[in-house]
Amino acid sequence: MTRAGVRFIDGAHVTYAVLSTFEVGSFPTTWGVAPDRVTFIPWHFDLADDELAQPVSVEGGFVAGGDSLRDYPTLLRAAPAVPAPVTIATRGMPKNVPTPPNVSVGPVERSRYDELLRGATAVVLPLQVRRDRSSGQGTLLNAMAHGKTVIVNDAPGVRDYVEDGRTAILVRSGDADGLSAAMRWVLAHPNEAAEMGARARADVLERFSPERYIERVLAAVDGLLDGH
């Protein structure tokens, strides 16, 4: 149905904005559109000013969230080696996956999720690796906007938004040992982790705000008009 919809609206007058440089290459192949009509416009955080001003802490353990395109089985394999609680806020956990004693899993209301995010020792973002698309930008940017240390696997599109070791910790996709090692590093190096979170917040507020997104969209529109 989605492919039919794309074909219905497609034409020389249509330009597709994607959320990663990876999708600049994958989108034309997936949907059968001309590559020169696909452009990368980075996504933005969606926290309001009052949400950004809320106090944060690092006492809540590790937090992961999201319902789609998540690789929670890898996180569940990593969790037993981490001496801290892990909360996974999701409705999308695969069935019949064993849950370690230090892990709690289940859906939460948006307000509760925001509390978990603000109180997290670090935010873990285990993403599925897909050939057709990237994912997780909203969760990633909101966590960074709160000044959180983020541990994310090196999935397609992630490097458009973070710098490994400076604004986030990147681990290999599907590597449970590498993920648990990164989580233990955060616990063992709270000052360095806090500095990373502060750099992430400054970077996101400067480069990935809603205002910057609108500027980029308008710039893309202007470029299209100038081209015609």
NORTAGI-V415071 format. One record per backbone hydrogen bond with DSSP energy under -0.5 kcal/mol. CO is the residue of the C=O (numbers start at 1). NH is the residue of the N-H. E is the energy in kcal/mol with one decimal. If there is no record, write none. Layout:
CO/NH/E
CO/NH/E
This chain:
1/5/-2.2
2/6/-2.6
3/7/-2.3
4/8/-1.9
5/9/-1.9
6/10/-1.7
11/14/-2.1
15/17/-0.5
16/18/-0.5
16/39/-2.9
18/41/-2.5
20/24/-0.7
21/24/-0.5
21/25/-0.7
22/25/-1.1
22/26/-1.9
23/27/-2.5
25/29/-0.7
26/30/-2.7
27/31/-2.7
28/32/-1.5
28/33/-0.7
34/37/-2.0
35/38/-1.5
37/16/-3.4
39/18/-2.8
39/41/-0.6
48/52/-2.3
49/53/-1.4
51/54/-1.1
61/121/-2.9
61/122/-0.8
62/87/-3.1
63/124/-2.6
64/89/-3.0
69/128/-1.8
70/72/-0.7
71/74/-0.6
71/75/-1.1
72/76/-2.6
73/77/-1.7
74/78/-1.6
75/79/-2.1
76/80/-0.6
78/81/-1.4
79/82/-2.3
81/83/-0.5
82/84/-2.0
85/62/-2.4
86/104/-2.4
87/64/-2.7
87/89/-0.6
88/90/-1.0
88/106/-1.9
89/66/-1.8
94/97/-0.7
96/98/-0.6
98/100/-0.6
100/103/-1.8
102/86/-2.8
104/88/-3.0
106/90/-0.8
109/113/-2.7
110/114/-2.4
111/115/-1.7
112/116/-2.6
113/117/-2.7
114/118/-2.4
115/119/-1.9
116/120/-0.6
117/120/-0.9
118/57/-2.3
119/60/-3.0
122/63/-1.9
123/151/-2.9
125/127/-0.8
125/153/-1.2
126/71/-2.6
128/130/-0.7
133/130/-0.5
136/140/-2.5
137/141/-2.8
138/142/-2.3
139/143/-2.2
140/144/-2.1
141/145/-2.4
142/146/-1.3
143/148/-2.1
144/147/-1.9
149/123/-2.7
150/152/-0.6
150/169/-2.9
151/125/-3.2
152/171/-1.6
153/155/-2.8
155/158/-1.9
156/135/-0.5
157/160/-1.2
158/161/-2.2
158/162/-1.2
162/164/-0.5
163/166/-2.1
163/167/-2.5
163/168/-1.1
168/165/-3.0
168/170/-0.6
169/152/-2.6
171/154/-2.6
172/175/-1.7
174/176/-1.1
175/179/-2.1
176/180/-2.6
177/181/-2.2
178/182/-1.9
179/183/-2.1
180/184/-2.4
181/185/-2.0
182/186/-1.8
183/187/-1.6
184/188/-2.1
185/189/-1.6
189/193/-2.4
190/194/-2.3
191/195/-2.2
192/196/-2.1
193/197/-2.3
194/198/-2.2
195/199/-2.2
196/200/-2.4
197/201/-2.4
198/202/-2.2
199/203/-2.4
200/204/-2.7
201/205/-2.7
202/206/-1.5
203/207/-2.8
204/208/-2.4
208/45/-2.1
209/213/-2.0
210/214/-2.3
211/215/-2.3
212/216/-2.2
213/217/-2.5
214/218/-2.8
215/219/-2.4
216/220/-2.2
217/221/-2.3
218/222/-2.8
219/223/-2.3
220/224/-2.0
221/225/-2.5
222/226/-2.7
223/227/-1.7
224/228/-0.7
225/228/-0.9
